[in-house]
Amino acid sequence: MGALWGDRDFLCLWGGETVSQFGAQVTQLALPLAAVYQLDAGPAELGLLNAASYAPFLGLSLLIGVWVDRRARKPLMVWSNVARAVLVTSIPLCAVLDVLHIGYLYAVAFAIGTFTAIFDVSYQSYLPSLIAREHLVEGNSKLQASGSVAQVGGPALAGVLVGWLTAPIALLVNGASYVVSVLGLTAIRRPEPEPERPEQRTSVVRSIGEGLRLVFGNAYVRACALQAGTYNFCWMALQTVFVVYAARQLGLSSSTIGLLFALGALGSLLGAITAGAVKRRLGLGRAIVAEVLLCCLAPLLLPLAPGGAAGIAMMALGLFLGQLGATTATIHVVSLRQAITPARLLGRVNSGCRFLAWGPLPLGAFVGGVLGESIGLRPALFAAACSFVLALLWVVFSPVPRLTEFPDHPDSAPSKAPAA
């Protein structure tokens, strides 16, 4: 169960974040459906809508990291959720007034993505000041478990709400969930340490450079960030091809494909539950290597799967094992980053790692689509699945496998990796 079950302040953070995760899953389905049903949007419009949601992570995340490091993190989290609640609630209001426009949805999606980036960087930087260092894995595991449960049950809840209330009105549920998260955050009593003030005023560019120097100069952080970026590129290429492959070549229904991804999310939930035990059993470094190995080899089961029920079971197993490895690795990598990064740099380091990890997503989707068109769906699926080995190499040829526990202090992390 863990020591944090007795920590009232962490439970306030965790409870509010759990509710808002379910609300975010509703928006993830209801927002594009509002564009389709209310505005008759086509594939091109939906592509722009998704791009608007992710654009802030590419264009603004490094600036957000500087901002987060110069301010208290909890107020940023509170006001980010207030802003997201207002933005999400404005969509059903426009629908009722019959003034909803696709351009407005683009703007709202970009704004929500911006405040989501602020919240994510802030909460990853805030957690080490809320709980003790030895409880970071447990805290990240519990927060990740909430996200995993939301991924399993959130889409089903969203489908029911959209069918019952229509897509725009269903977004009110997400707005209410952000209000619950705000109440949880404001109920936290533990004071947050004041952010360190630099002796001399530093430019934004120089501040960004200071954070990136730690990301690329620290062997642990660098290896894990590059592994995440490579993995996400390969995963997006694989997912882009897999959905078309499963629907057209295997003839699977949309409900069956949705069930396969739901089973994958169950693997993510299991990973969140067992991350602490895996670290205690294997040690931090060997646990990360084993988890990365699992999530990089499991995708091979997708193109190898035959037709029929056996093939569906094999693909479900591949997605389950892949999400199991990816989630446990994420929990341990984020905890490691939080433990070895000085508090004054946490925002910039977290945003720099998020930039490296999420930046390749649209490029991976583009490459997957090109491969599927040029060499065929199943060969493209094989190529994407085999490319995951590149993500594995970043961690194997780094000091990470030799870690048994978090380094004692930030200065104990090596500045350079040994030659491979």
Secondary structure, DSSP 8 states (H G I E B T S, - for coil): --GGGG-HHHHHHHHHHHHHHHHHHHHHHHHHHHHHHHH---HHHHHHHHHHHHHHHHHTHHHHHHHHHTS-HHHHHHHHHHHHHHHHHHHHHHHHTT---HHHHHHHHHHHHHHHHHHHHHHHHHHHHHS-GGGHHHHHHHHHHHHHHHHHHHHHHHHHHHHHH-HHHHHHHHHHHHHHHHHHHHT--S--------SS---HHHHHHHHHHHHHHSHHHHHHHHHHHHHHHHHHHHHHHHHHIIIIIS---HHHHHHHHHHHHHHHHHHHHHHHHHHHHH-HHHHHHHHHHHHHHGGGHHHH--SHHHHHHHHHHHHHHHHHHHHHHHHHHHHHHHHHS-GGGHHHHHHHHHHHHHTHHHHHHHHHHHHHHHH-HHHHHHHHHHTTHHHHHHHHTSSGGG-SS--SSGGGS-SS----
